[in-house]
């Protein structure tokens, strides 16, 4: 699986990329239909608090799945998006 990373309002961070890979690589092994993942890390400063975003666009041989999480930390957002992706893949490809 090919991985691409993009950062908005946050410097490049190898640790975030490592965490994303640790969550996404097992999904690619479990679901061989997965081809590519584009991961966006973003920090949005609002008047109330700081919003940490992880958006993953996962491409399969048949379609794309996009999930996004807004959390208090990038680590939590990575975890939440990977869990959402796994649930989506299981629901979509459970008969394959």
Secondary structure as a PSIPRED ss2 file (coil, helix, strand):
# PSIPRED VFORMAT (PSIPRED V4.0)

   1 X C   1.000  0.000  0.000
   2 X E   0.000  0.000  1.000
   3 X E   0.000  0.000  1.000
   4 X E   0.000  0.000  1.000
   5 X E   0.000  0.000  1.000
   6 X E   0.000  0.000  1.000
   7 X E   0.000  0.000  1.000
   8 X E   0.000  0.000  1.000
   9 X C   1.000  0.000  0.000
  10 X C   1.000  0.000  0.000
  11 X C   1.000  0.000  0.000
  12 X C   1.000  0.000  0.000
  13 X C   1.000  0.000  0.000
  14 X H   0.000  1.000  0.000
  15 X H   0.000  1.000  0.000
  16 X H   0.000  1.000  0.000
  17 X H   0.000  1.000  0.000
  18 X H   0.000  1.000  0.000
  19 X H   0.000  1.000  0.000
  20 X H   0.000  1.000  0.000
  21 X H   0.000  1.000  0.000
  22 X H   0.000  1.000  0.000
  23 X H   0.000  1.000  0.000
  24 X H   0.000  1.000  0.000
  25 X H   0.000  1.000  0.000
  26 X H   0.000  1.000  0.000
  27 X H   0.000  1.000  0.000
  28 X H   0.000  1.000  0.000
  29 X H   0.000  1.000  0.000
  30 X H   0.000  1.000  0.000
  31 X C   1.000  0.000  0.000
  32 X C   1.000  0.000  0.000
  33 X C   1.000  0.000  0.000
  34 X E   0.000  0.000  1.000
  35 X E   0.000  0.000  1.000
  36 X E   0.000  0.000  1.000
  37 X E   0.000  0.000  1.000
  38 X E   0.000  0.000  1.000
  39 X E   0.000  0.000  1.000
  40 X E   0.000  0.000  1.000
  41 X E   0.000  0.000  1.000
  42 X E   0.000  0.000  1.000
  43 X E   0.000  0.000  1.000
  44 X E   0.000  0.000  1.000
  45 X E   0.000  0.000  1.000
  46 X C   1.000  0.000  0.000
  47 X C   1.000  0.000  0.000
  48 X C   1.000  0.000  0.000
  49 X C   1.000  0.000  0.000
  50 X E   0.000  0.000  1.000
  51 X E   0.000  0.000  1.000
  52 X E   0.000  0.000  1.000
  53 X E   0.000  0.000  1.000
  54 X E   0.000  0.000  1.000
  55 X E   0.000  0.000  1.000
  56 X E   0.000  0.000  1.000
  57 X E   0.000  0.000  1.000
  58 X E   0.000  0.000  1.000
  59 X E   0.000  0.000  1.000
  60 X E   0.000  0.000  1.000
  61 X C   1.000  0.000  0.000
  62 X C   1.000  0.000  0.000
  63 X C   1.000  0.000  0.000
  64 X E   0.000  0.000  1.000
  65 X E   0.000  0.000  1.000
  66 X E   0.000  0.000  1.000
  67 X E   0.000  0.000  1.000
  68 X E   0.000  0.000  1.000
  69 X E   0.000  0.000  1.000
  70 X E   0.000  0.000  1.000
  71 X E   0.000  0.000  1.000
  72 X C   1.000  0.000  0.000
  73 X C   1.000  0.000  0.000
  74 X H   0.000  1.000  0.000
  75 X H   0.000  1.000  0.000
  76 X H   0.000  1.000  0.000
  77 X H   0.000  1.000  0.000
  78 X H   0.000  1.000  0.000
  79 X H   0.000  1.000  0.000
  80 X H   0.000  1.000  0.000
  81 X H   0.000  1.000  0.000
  82 X H   0.000  1.000  0.000
  83 X H   0.000  1.000  0.000
  84 X H   0.000  1.000  0.000
  85 X H   0.000  1.000  0.000
  86 X H   0.000  1.000  0.000
  87 X H   0.000  1.000  0.000
  88 X H   0.000  1.000  0.000
  89 X H   0.000  1.000  0.000
  90 X H   0.000  1.000  0.000
  91 X H   0.000  1.000  0.000
  92 X H   0.000  1.000  0.000
  93 X H   0.000  1.000  0.000
  94 X C   1.000  0.000  0.000
  95 X C   1.000  0.000  0.000
  96 X C   1.000  0.000  0.000
